[in-house]
Amino acid sequence: MAQTSRGRAQDRAKVAAGQDHEVKYEAKKESVSKETVKKAVKSAGNSRKKVEAEIGRH
């Protein structure tokens, strides 16, 4: 698992909805708006696979 600059473990299997750069990345990857990604995280949880599945359903 990768480390952040502060030495914390970084989990790439999750989407941090509070981090604008992660939301922008996921929105661009899925060709949807940032708001759509945030709503998907809120309803499906922060697992990247679940978020992508939630976005795909709409």
N, C-alpha and C positions, 0 to 999 in steps of 0.2 A: 504494500500500500504506500502511496506517495506521502511525503511530508510537506506541510506548509512551512513558510519561512519562520514560524514560531515553534516548529517542531511537533505540531499536532498532526495526527493522521488525517489524510484526506480521502474521502469516500466518493469515488467517481460514479458509483451506482445510484447516487441520490441527487436530486435537484434541490438546491437551497433556494427557496422562493424569495428569501430576503436578500439574496445576492443578485444585483441587477445584471451583472455580466453572465451569470449562469442562466437566468431567465432569457436574456437576449440570445444566447447561444442556442438554447433549446427552441426558441421561437423561430430563429432563422433556419435551424436544422429541419423543423417540421413545417415551415412555411405558414406559420400562424402568428397572431399578435401576442404580445407579452401578456396581455390580460387573459387570453385563452390559456396560456401556460400556467398562470397563477391560479386560475379557476380549476384547472386539471389537478394541480398539486393539492389544492384545498379539498377536492372531492375524492381523489384517489390516493392521496398520501405522497410522500416525497421520493418513492422508488422511481427511478428513471424509466424502467420497463412499464410500470403501471401508468405513469404520466403519459408516455407515448401511446399506450393502448387507449387511454381515455381520450386523447386528442384524436386518435384514429376513428373512434366511434362517432365523432361529431362531424 
